[in-house]
């Protein structure tokens, strides 16, 4: 036999790689310092965003439209649809005159706290005059009256609106008295509920005299004045006959201004002051809506729907009119900061009618039951 070939030597394999176990991860440490830094940075960014927001809000608030060259400004009011089609172009604007008429701070996000704020109402009336789609305005009224100057400012704003050929209708609910009637007398048409309390054509001024109390506890006032009338109506001493006569003169003067507004605004009197002074209501009494209708102080007994129908008629617009309630829009700054404080009034409820604490020395067109 032939010798067999020798077998080839086995291949030399490389040695297996040595494996090392991964070192154990060290325990995680709480990085409190980093977390605090992140929170601080986030807080700084948030405050920066807030400051930017406020700055933009103030700038937007200053971008309101100026009114007729006056110093006041008004932003576009918010509109609440009451009736009609939302797609109608022309509209009747309803503006509230509800609460005590005052020149009050406030009127921001949280309302006016039962105050008919003259500044807000005048702004809304001016906005209606600026809107070419407003064909008529309804004053939705429920007020016992209020400050003389505040009532007069609203009356003036109504007259400006009427000069723009926009008719104004007043709708009285429970109350449309004194300063409320002063405003209503200057409108084109007055609708009152037969149970409305209205009229109260008169002026009232109140104050307190605490001289006897000061004498009782031994306090004396030290007053230094430039003239005899400079401390008129001071509660620390007795009123002099000269002061009483002068206050009566001021009250009479203001009252005659009210009479002139009634005479000019109510067609039954044809601008005749004496004709108004001869009427029973010239003594300041309150009238029901029914009695006011008989004495030509209101034009119609009815409800809000009747006021809407009259406004449609006076508008002269044959098309469909939507009815919207105007409300003051709050600026971004007011919404964020709620910066405007509520007017502070002391309100009580004798005989179901609120009593207002009147500021001494200030004249009011106010329902008698609301006086202290």
QUIVENKA-V741821 format. One record per residue. N is the residue number from 1. SS is DSSP state (~ for helix, > for strand, _ for the rest). PHI is phi in whole degrees, -180 to 180 (* if undefined). OMEGA is omega in whole degrees, 0 to 359 (* if undefined). Layout:
N;SS;PHI;OMEGA + N;SS;PHI;OMEGA
This chain:
1;_;*;177 + 2;_;-80;181 + 3;_;-68;179 + 4;_;-74;178 + 5;_;-68;179 + 6;_;-70;179 + 7;_;-71;179 + 8;_;-67;180 + 9;_;-67;180 + 10;_;-65;180 + 11;_;-64;179 + 12;_;-86;180 + 13;_;-87;177 + 14;_;-68;181 + 15;_;-63;179 + 16;_;-60;180 + 17;_;-66;177 + 18;_;-81;179 + 19;_;-104;177 + 20;_;-111;177 + 21;_;-66;179 + 22;_;-64;180 + 23;_;-65;179 + 24;_;-63;179 + 25;_;-67;179 + 26;_;-67;180 + 27;_;-60;179 + 28;_;-67;177 + 29;_;-100;177 + 30;_;-72;183 + 31;_;-92;183 + 32;~;-64;181 + 33;~;-60;179 + 34;~;-66;180 + 35;~;-62;180 + 36;~;-64;180 + 37;~;-63;179 + 38;~;-63;180 + 39;~;-64;179 + 40;~;-62;179 + 41;~;-63;178 + 42;~;-64;178 + 43;~;-64;179 + 44;~;-64;178 + 45;~;-63;180 + 46;~;-64;179 + 47;~;-63;177 + 48;~;-63;178 + 49;~;-64;179 + 50;~;-62;180 + 51;~;-62;178 + 52;~;-65;178 + 53;~;-61;181 + 54;~;-64;180 + 55;~;-61;178 + 56;~;-65;180 + 57;~;-63;179 + 58;~;-64;180 + 59;~;-64;179 + 60;~;-67;179 + 61;~;-61;180 + 62;_;-79;182 + 63;_;-90;179 + 64;_;-65;183 + 65;>;-83;177 + 66;>;-72;185 + 67;_;-109;169 + 68;_;47;177 + 69;_;78;182 + 70;_;-82;181 + 71;_;-82;181 + 72;_;-76;176 + 73;>;-136;182 + 74;>;-143;174 + 75;_;-96;181 + 76;_;-61;183 + 77;_;-74;171 + 78;>;-78;182 + 79;>;-114;176 + 80;>;-110;183 + 81;>;-71;178 + 82;>;-101;178 + 83;>;-161;182 + 84;_;88;182 + 85;_;-86;178 + 86;_;-64;182 + 87;_;-91;178 + 88;_;-69;181 + 89;_;-77;183 + 90;_;-86;187 + 91;>;-152;169 + 92;>;-108;181 + 93;>;-95;178 + 94;>;-103;182 + 95;>;-122;182 + 96;>;-77;167 + 97;>;-126;189 + 98;>;-130;183 + 99;_;105;180 + 100;>;-73;183 + 101;>;-74;184 + 102;>;-146;164 + 103;_;-88;190 + 104;_;-114;167 + 105;_;-72;180 + 106;_;110;183 + 107;_;89;181 + 108;>;-91;188 + 109;_;-62;188 + 110;_;-100;174 + 111;>;81;187 + 112;_;-119;173 + 113;_;60;178 + 114;_;81;180 + 115;>;-112;169 + 116;>;-87;187 + 117;>;-74;185 + 118;~;-60;181 + 119;~;-62;180 + 120;~;-66;181 + 121;~;-63;179 + 122;~;-64;177 + 123;~;-63;180 + 124;~;-67;176 + 125;~;-64;178 + 126;~;-66;178 + 127;~;-64;177 + 128;~;-64;178 + 129;~;-68;180 + 130;~;-81;185 + 131;_;-89;182 + 132;_;-67;181 + 133;_;-90;178 + 134;>;-81;182 + 135;>;-102;179 + 136;>;-163;180 + 137;>;-130;173 + 138;>;-116;171 + 139;>;-89;181 + 140;>;-87;197 + 141;>;-109;171 + 142;>;-153;187 + 143;>;-145;175 + 144;_;-85;185 + 145;>;106;181 + 146;>;168;185 + 147;>;-67;181 + 148;~;-62;184 + 149;~;-66;179 + 150;~;-64;178 + 151;~;-63;181 + 152;~;-67;179 + 153;~;-66;177 + 154;~;-67;177 + 155;~;-58;179 + 156;~;-64;179 + 157;~;-64;177 + 158;~;-64;180 + 159;~;-65;176 + 160;~;-62;180 + 161;~;-66;181 + 162;~;-67;177 + 163;~;-67;175 + 164;_;-86;177 + 165;_;65;175 + 166;_;-107;181 + 167;>;-69;181 + 168;>;-125;179 + 169;>;-116;176 + 170;>;-102;174 + 171;>;-116;181 + 172;>;-92;176 + 173;>;-105;182 + 174;>;-67;186 + 175;>;-132;171 + 176;>;-151;192 + 177;>;-106;172 + 178;_;49;180 + 179;~;-59;174 + 180;~;-65;178 + 181;~;-70;175 + 182;~;-54;178 + 183;~;-68;185 + 184;~;-65;183 + 185;~;-60;181 + 186;_;-91;180 + 187;_;-94;185 + 188;_;-75;186 + 189;>;-157;180 + 190;>;-120;173 + 191;>;-111;180 + 192;>;-130;170 + 193;_;-69;182 + 194;_;-65;179 + 195;_;-99;179 + 196;_;-60;169 + 197;>;-94;183 + 198;>;-140;184 + 199;>;76;184 + 200;_;54;180 + 201;_;-78;182 + 202;_;-180;183 + 203;_;-128;178 + 204;>;-137;175 + 205;_;-137;184 + 206;_;-131;177 + 207;_;-164;181 + 208;_;-128;174 + 209;_;-116;184 + 210;_;-115;181 + 211;~;-61;182 + 212;~;-63;178 + 213;~;-66;179 + 214;~;-65;178 + 215;~;-64;183 + 216;~;-67;182 + 217;~;-100;173 + 218;_;79;178 + 219;_;-110;177 + 220;_;-121;178 + 221;_;-83;176 + 222;_;-111;184 + 223;_;-123;178 + 224;_;-120;190 + 225;_;-135;183 + 226;_;-85;180 + 227;_;-155;186 + 228;_;-62;185 + 229;_;-99;187 + 230;_;-66;179 + 231;_;-106;178 + 232;_;-55;181 + 233;_;71;175 + 234;_;-64;181 + 235;_;-82;184 + 236;_;-91;179 + 237;_;-149;179 + 238;_;-72;178 + 239;_;-77;180 + 240;_;-83;176 + 241;~;-57;179 + 242;~;-63;179 + 243;~;-67;179 + 244;~;-60;179 + 245;~;-64;182 + 246;~;-70;178 + 247;~;-64;177 + 248;~;-62;177 + 249;~;-63;179 + 250;~;-64;179 + 251;~;-63;180 + 252;~;-63;180 + 253;~;-61;180 + 254;~;-68;178 + 255;~;-62;180 + 256;~;-65;174 + 257;~;-62;176 + 258;~;-63;180 + 259;~;-59;180 + 260;~;-64;178 + 261;~;-64;179 + 262;~;-65;181 + 263;~;-62;181 + 264;~;-76;186 + 265;~;-87;182 + 266;_;-103;186 + 267;~;-59;182 + 268;~;-65;184 + 269;~;-105;173 + 270;_;50;178 + 271;_;75;184 + 272;_;-91;179 + 273;~;-59;184 + 274;~;-64;179 + 275;~;-64;177 + 276;~;-70;182 + 277;~;-64;180 + 278;_;-81;183 + 279;_;-78;180 + 280;~;-60;185 + 281;~;-71;181 + 282;~;-69;178 + 283;~;-87;177 + 284;_;94;183 + 285;_;-68;177 + 286;>;-91;180 + 287;>;-118;169 + 288;>;-74;178 + 289;~;-59;181 + 290;~;-64;179 + 291;~;-68;179 + 292;~;-64;177 + 293;~;-65;180 + 294;~;-65;182 + 295;_;-96;173 + 296;_;67;176 + 297;_;-85;174 + 298;_;-124;186 + 299;_;-96;188 + 300;>;-158;171 + 301;>;-95;183 + 302;_;175;188 + 303;_;-132;183 + 304;~;-60;180 + 305;~;-62;177 + 306;~;-68;177 + 307;~;-65;178 + 308;~;-64;180 + 309;~;-62;179 + 310;~;-69;178 + 311;~;-63;177 + 312;~;-61;181 + 313;~;-64;183 + 314;~;-70;182 + 315;~;-66;182 + 316;_;69;181 + 317;_;-98;183 + 318;_;-72;183 + 319;_;-76;179 + 320;_;-75;179 + 321;_;-110;172 + 322;>;-84;180 + 323;>;-111;182 + 324;>;-126;175 + 325;>;-94;177 + 326;>;-82;173 + 327;>;-133;181 + 328;_;-68;176 + 329;_;-84;178 + 330;_;-82;177 + 331;_;-74;178 + 332;~;-61;180 + 333;~;-65;180 + 334;~;-69;179 + 335;~;-64;184 + 336;~;-76;186 + 337;~;-96;187 + 338;_;47;194 + 339;_;-76;187 + 340;_;-92;182 + 341;_;-79;177 + 342;_;-74;175 + 343;_;-62;182 + 344;_;-99;178 + 345;_;-125;173 + 346;_;-94;184 + 347;>;-116;174 + 348;>;-122;184 + 349;>;-140;173 + 350;>;-73;178 + 351;_;57;176 + 352;_;80;181 + 353;>;-123;183 + 354;>;-65;176 + 355;>;-103;185 + 356;>;-106;173 + 357;_;-77;184 + 358;_;-82;177 + 359;_;-73;180 + 360;_;-58;177 + 361;_;80;181 + 362;_;-112;182 + 363;_;-85;182 + 364;>;-133;161 + 365;>;-96;192 + 366;>;-139;176 + 367;_;-57;184 + 368;~;-56;182 + 369;~;-66;180 + 370;~;-90;179 + 371;_;-81;181 + 372;_;-69;*
